[in-house]
Amino acid sequence: MVNKFLTKLEKKSFVHRVFRVLNDIYTVFSVDMRFINRHRLRTTLTSLVKAFLYLLAFGFGLGEGISFEGFSYLDFVIPGIIALTAMSSSYSGAGTKLNVDRLFHRSFDELLMAPISLFSVIVGKALIGVFRGLIASIALLLVGAFFSSSLMINPILIFTIFISCLVFSLLGVLIAISARTHRDMNTFSSLVLMPMTFLSGTFFSLNQLPEAAKSVLYFLPLSHSSQCMRAAALGQAFPWISLIAFMVFGLLLFICCFVVLKQSSV
């Protein structure tokens, strides 16, 4: 009887902890969500403008008469632009406001002093970037499917988009909590995100590069995101190793976020 009672008590305690963590995540997420609701039009437009410019310039402007891997260049480049959109929208969605709250409003310090676990803080802040990234990526996916008959929307593609948004949201959180000034966010974007935009196989095939260059570029997370999305969208053999490597990037970013917050809250 005693063992059964203790087992039930442990189960209730575990369920209570799970619900508490989920409630804390929702609390953190809902604060930023209210901000997005107040500026929904501006937020949506800023997330989509750059993506549609890339689509017009590279997809329609350069796509005529060019083929890659048996597909028209428009078909080939749309998944890469979706991966790029997931990166930029999720990174800025999670990082920009967090950076302002932390360095300008100083409201992030109050969040760290609240009885909320660091896990809930990281996930809650990352989810707002995931939300913005999903809106922009799926909107572009629907537009791309309208213009491209080869583009396939399937569960693996949606899952890859979600994982991409999550990984780059965690990157935005990490840079936002590590930056000492607002300028550091722009510096990181210029020195890391911008080169990643053009070197990660978003606008060309990595198979065209020498093996040495290809090996270096696979250290960039966007390379794996682009490759996975392109394979899923065009019905090619899916690179599961790239997906696993991409998820490892996400795990490492989460650990780094936890370590940085742990040090700052001591």
Number of C-alpha atoms within 10 A of each C-alpha: 6 7 8 9 10 11 12 12 12 12 12 12 12 12 12 12 12 12 12 15 17 14 15 21 23 18 16 21 22 16 13 19 18 11 12 17 10 10 11 12 10 10 17 17 11 12 22 18 13 16 23 17 11 18 23 14 12 18 22 14 11 13 18 12 8 12 13 13 9 9 13 17 21 27 24 28 27 30 30 27 29 29 29 28 30 34 31 26 31 34 31 24 29 32 27 19 18 25 27 16 15 21 18 12 11 13 13 17 14 9 15 16 10 8 8 17 15 19 16 20 23 21 21 24 26 31 25 26 32 28 20 25 34 23 18 24 28 17 14 22 21 13 14 24 16 10 13 15 10 16 22 17 15 11 10 15 20 18 13 20 27 18 19 33 33 28 31 30 36 32 25 31 30 27 23 27 18 17 16 13 14 15 10 15 19 13 12 13 17 12 10 12 19 12 12 20 21 13 19 25 25 25 22 16 17 19 10 10 12 9 11 8 11 17 12 9 19 18 14 19 23 28 24 26 31 28 23 28 28 29 18 24 24 19 14 11 10 17 15 11 11 18 20 12 16 24 20 14 18 21 14 14 21 22 14 17 24 17 14 14 19 12 8 12 11 5
